[in-house]
Amino acid sequence: MNHPAPLPRPLSVAELDLAAPGGPVLSFRPAPGGPEVKAGDVYALVRLRGRPASTVVGTVADGEDPAGVLAALARERLARTAPLSDAERFAERFAESREEGGADAPPRASVVVATRERPEQLARALDSLLAQDHPDFELIVVDNAPRTGDTRDLVVRKYADRVRYVREDVPGLAVAHNTGLAAADGTVVAFTDDDVVADPHWLTALTEPFAADPGLGCVTGLILPARLATPAQVLLESHGGFAKGFAPRLYDPARPPADEPLFPFTAGSFGSGANMAFRADALRRAGGFDPATGTGTAAKGGDDLYAFVAVLSAGFRLRYTARALVWHHHRDTWQDLRNQAYGYGAGLTAYLTATLVRRPRLLPALLARLPRGLAHARTMTARRGEAPDGGVPGEHGTHHPWPRSLSRLERRGMFYGPLGYAKARLRKAGSR
């Protein structure tokens, strides 16, 4: 007789800073805005002198010191972490030299936050964004298809003269992002969501690489969970969440990565829309976001993936850095997780369809890779994010079975995605 898997237990979320991989604890604290860490299961971001380096999960017994327990686990994990490749070591040395005083000033940035009827979450995000250590940036809120005046009232009342308010009545995340791009005056335009808390160094880390590399079109960063209080939140993070690891990566269309034969159509490995920045000229030259993709449209998602491929196909490079960190408040109910699973599948094939429709010159390469790409996606939905050692992406230490019902929903979403994209395009054409 088959028994249902037990529901994941909640975890506290914390930050642990070490002086070195085997060194003493510099600080230990809850994740931003979170409760004090108590006995029980704890998920911790491990920093090395402030730099995100890994994550660990440990169980703290009554009377134990959480910092001591997690520091011991972190030292063990860092000691057996695979060594960096030559390219990764170069990227790390380059970043270290910049931190030691050789860095060019990060370019002027515009930060765009698209939102819809979530003023309390938005306020939390804006407070963290206004606390950035970047020397020169503006903050733009795009109020997407609002039903009330709550978002505008919040911005005007609490953030007057510090946040620009822009209204966009056409629903859809990609439409809202294009509106923010049109309003932005920064050399770099960064995008994040209203359900994040940004690390104070986030914007600087996300934009500095553009100053050093004129051929860079996009930078993405690390997304970690702000809370793991419900089974849905734990399950999502256990199977990858939004994290892309801690090793730096550079994606260059002139030198396709050997470990990604489907490049550039493996856009999901590049990053996520809650933590991305583009050289404004590069994104505009690539045509911006496809307005028939994204949350709020029939396509359900894929707007960020489309933009990544569009910029790469225009000849620009894309860099991933874990130094640019935001904490994401995952949706907390089972229905939210079901919706996300379906949306992931739909967004994947919607973005592929959008790429084919809007960039037909990529059709031969896309068709050559599509069978392997869909097979790969199907495998990932069946064993979402499972790592070879039984761990999971983000370098946690736990694993919870990904329910078959969610795998089925993702696959159903994949079949729906092209139809959803077609519906969104028709609706957009009919609204003109």
Secondary structure, DSSP 8 states (H G I E B T S, - for coil): ----------BEEEEEEESSTTS-EEEEEESTT-----SEEEEEEEEETTEEEEEEEEEE-TT--HHHHHHHHHHHHHHTS----HHHHHHHHHHHHIIIII------EEEEEEESS-HHHHHHHHHHHHT---SSEEEEEEEES-SSSHHHHHHHHHSTTTSEEEEE-S--HHHHHHHHHHH--SSEEEEEETTEEE-TTHHHHHHHHHHH-TTEEEEEEEEEES-B-SHHHHHHHHTTTT---SS-EEEBTTB--TT-TTTTS-GGGT--TTEEEEEHHHHHHTT---TTSSTTSTT-S-HHHHHHHHHHHTT-EEEEEEEEEEEE----SHHHHHHHHHHHHHHHHHHHHHHHHH-GGGHHHHHHHHHHHHHHHHHHHHSTT--TTS--TTT-S------HHHHHHHHHHHHHHHHHHHHHHHHHHHT-
